[in-house]
Amino acid sequence: MVIKNRIAELAQNARMTGTELAQRLGIDPHKARRYMRGETPLKADLAAQIAEIFGVSVEHVMGLGGSDDPGKQSKLPLYGTAQGGVGSDISDMSYAIDHLDRPGFLRSSPNAYCVYVTGESMEPRYYAGEIVYVNPARPIRRNDYVVIQTHDDDGHHAMIKRYISASDDKVVLEQVNPDKRIELDKDAVEGIHFVQGSFIT
């Protein structure tokens, strides 16, 4: 019996694999794929985690009605608890810390989200405490400001940088303060998403 839910659809729209979703949820990849195929019923707490990841309602995740277009949901997930010490400009993407009103220019972007800016590496372009709107659907071009999502043993993280280029094995970025070029192993990069606006609380 296939249990109706929209997990596979949401993951596909976000270009997220079952393994990546499992890492975000802290569960076994095999179990995540069973949820995506509708072979295992979803518990309420896990459905809520998935809803936070994709910025939609729990009802939408469960396939229980609500808008068929998650882009019409009124809220965006906000990520970004600051991490101290080395790499203090890294934001925690493990779970949403809040949900903010979706601006009109992101109504048609179902997987959009927000991130707190941490650290001073992008000043004066972006300041610590500023919130940026992120649109994964927008194509990335050289010199765009982007959120780069990475994952390691310590969790799921994000950095805000200027995009320069990507090859088969590395992603090249720039920061502003101090001005320097950064190279990341492409295998460690989960996503590079366009920054489309910001505001200071």
Residue pairs with C-beta under 8 A, 6 or more apart in sequence:
2 37
2 38
2 39
3 38
3 39
3 40
3 41
3 42
4 38
4 62
4 63
5 35
5 38
5 42
5 61
5 62
5 63
6 60
6 61
6 62
6 63
7 21
7 35
7 36
7 42
7 50
7 61
8 36
8 37
8 38
10 50
10 54
10 56
10 61
10 70
10 110
10 111
11 17
11 18
11 21
11 36
13 70
13 110
13 111
14 54
14 111
14 136
15 136
15 191
16 24
18 29
18 32
18 33
18 36
19 29
19 32
20 151
20 190
21 32
21 36
21 50
21 53
22 28
22 29
22 31
22 32
22 33
23 151
23 156
24 49
24 53
24 94
24 156
25 32
25 46
25 49
25 50
25 53
27 46
31 40
34 40
35 42
35 46
42 50
42 61
42 62
44 58
47 58
47 61
47 62
48 58
49 95
50 61
51 57
51 58
51 60
51 61
52 77
52 95
52 96
53 77
53 96
54 61
54 70
54 110
54 111
55 70
55 73
55 75
55 76
55 77
55 96
55 99
55 110
55 111
55 112
55 113
56 70
56 73
56 110
57 66
57 67
57 73
59 65
59 66
60 66
60 67
60 70
60 73
67 73
69 110
70 110
70 111
71 106
71 107
71 108
71 109
71 110
71 112
72 107
73 102
73 110
74 101
74 102
75 99
75 100
75 101
75 102
76 99
76 100
76 101
76 102
76 106
76 112
76 113
76 114
76 133
77 96
77 98
77 99
77 113
77 114
78 96
78 97
78 98
78 99
78 100
78 113
78 114
78 115
78 116
78 131
79 91
79 92
79 93
79 95
79 96
79 97
79 113
79 114
79 115
79 116
79 158
80 91
80 92
80 93
80 97
80 114
80 115
80 116
80 117
80 118
80 131
80 158
81 91
81 92
81 97
81 116
82 88
82 91
82 92
82 116
82 118
82 119
82 128
83 90
83 91
83 92
83 118
83 157
88 118
88 119
89 118
89 119
89 120
89 121
89 122
89 159
89 160
89 175
90 118
90 119
90 157
90 158
90 159
91 115
91 116
91 117
91 118
91 157
91 158
91 159
91 160
92 155
92 156
92 157
93 115
93 149
93 155
93 156
93 157
93 158
94 155
94 156
96 113
100 114
100 131
102 112
103 133
103 197
105 196
105 197
106 112
106 133
106 135
106 196
109 135
109 136
109 137
109 138
111 136
111 137
112 133
112 134
112 135
112 136
112 137
112 196
113 134
113 136
114 131
114 132
114 133
114 134
115 131
115 132
115 134
115 147
115 158
115 160
116 129
116 130
116 131
117 126
117 127
117 128
117 129
117 130
117 131
117 132
117 160
117 198
118 128
119 128
120 127
120 128
120 177
121 161
121 175
121 176
121 177
122 145
122 160
122 161
122 175
122 176
122 177
123 176
123 177
124 176
124 177
125 145
125 176
126 132
126 145
126 160
126 198
127 200
129 200
129 201
130 198
130 199
130 200
131 198
131 199
131 200
131 201
132 145
132 147
132 160
132 195
132 197
132 198
133 195
133 196
133 197
133 198
134 147
134 193
134 194
134 195
134 196
135 193
135 194
135 195
135 196
136 191
136 193
136 194
138 193
138 194
138 196
139 194
140 146
140 163
140 192
140 193
140 194
141 163
142 163
142 164
142 165
143 162
143 163
143 164
144 162
144 163
144 194
144 195
145 160
145 161
145 162
145 163
145 194
145 195
146 160
146 161
146 162
146 163
146 173
146 192
146 193
146 194
146 195
147 158
147 159
147 160
147 191
147 192
147 193
147 195
148 158
148 159
148 160
148 161
148 171
148 173
148 184
148 189
148 191
148 192
148 193
149 156
149 157
149 158
149 189
149 190
149 191
149 192
149 193
150 156
150 157
150 158
150 159
150 184
150 188
150 189
150 190
151 157
151 188
151 190
152 188
156 190
159 173
160 195
161 173
161 174
161 175
161 182
162 173
162 174
162 175
162 176
163 171
163 173
163 192
164 172
164 173
164 174
164 181
165 171
165 172
166 172
166 186
166 192
167 186
168 186
169 185
169 186
169 187
170 183
170 184
170 185
170 186
171 183
171 184
171 186
171 189
171 192
172 181
172 182
172 183
173 181
173 182
173 183
173 184
174 180
174 181
174 182
175 182
